[in-house]
Amino acid sequence: MTPLDSTRHSFIVKVWLEEDAQEAACATWRGQITHVANGDWRYLQDLDEIRAFVAPYLEEMGIKVTYRWPVRECLRRLWACLGRGLLR
């Protein structure tokens, strides 16, 4: 492990709309988050699941994770745009 391995983590977040939801004009989304280095992953149905997945890695780096962190609002806006079909 290099020194950067313990101070940097990369995650891939994939998001998609469920086909049934598109037909019903209801914005139901699903997603998956993957930790790039070790391949751990989890399906997502809620933004808080991203926080729960990332939090242990941040805590391992000595970062105190609070309930409300700025990325949450950014992700909410992204999901809203996806639901309205503004990003495709």
N, C-alpha and C positions, 0 to 999 in steps of 0.2 A: 504494500500500500504506500503510495506517495503522500507527501504532506498535504497536497491539494485534495486527495481523496477524502480526507476527514473534514475539510472545510467547504467542500462544494458537492452538491447533489443535483442531479438532473432528473426531471420527471417529464413524461409524455402524457398529456391529457387529450383523449379523443372524445368527441361529443357527436351524437347523432339524434335525429328525431325518429321516433317510432313510426312506422308506416301507417298503422291504424290511427295514430294521433293526427297525422297530416290529413288523412281523409276526413276525419271528424272535426277538423279545424280546431283541434285542442293541442296546445304546445306541451306534449309529453316528451321529455328528452331522456336519454340514457347516456352513459359514458363509461370510460375506463381510464384509470390512472396507472402508470407503470413507472417504477423506479428503474432508471436506465442501467445503473451499475450492477444491481443484483437480480433484476428481472422480476422482482415482486410486483404483483398487480392486484387490482380490485375493481369490480364493477361499481358504477356510481349511479345514484338516483337523486342525490341531494348534494348541494354545495358543501355542507358540513362534512361530508365524507372525504372531500379533498383535504380539508384541514386535518381530519383524523388520520389520514394516511401520511401526510407530510410531517405532522407534529413530532413523531418520535425521532425523525432524522434531524429536525431543528433542535430538539432538546439534547440530542447526542452532541450537537455542535455547541451547546451551552446557551442556546437562545430560549428565552422564556416565551412560551406560546400563550397568548391571551385569546379569549373567546372571539373578539372582534379584531381582525387584522385587515389592512387595506386591500389586499388582493380579493377578498370576498366580494366587495362592492364592484370591483372590475369584472369579476366573473358573472355576477348577477346581470350586469349590463350586457355582457356578451350573450348570455343565455336568452335574454329578452330580445336581442336582435335576431338571434337564430329562430326564435319562436315566431317572429313577425316576418321571417323570410328576407331580412335585410342583408344577411351575409350568406352567400352560397358560393 
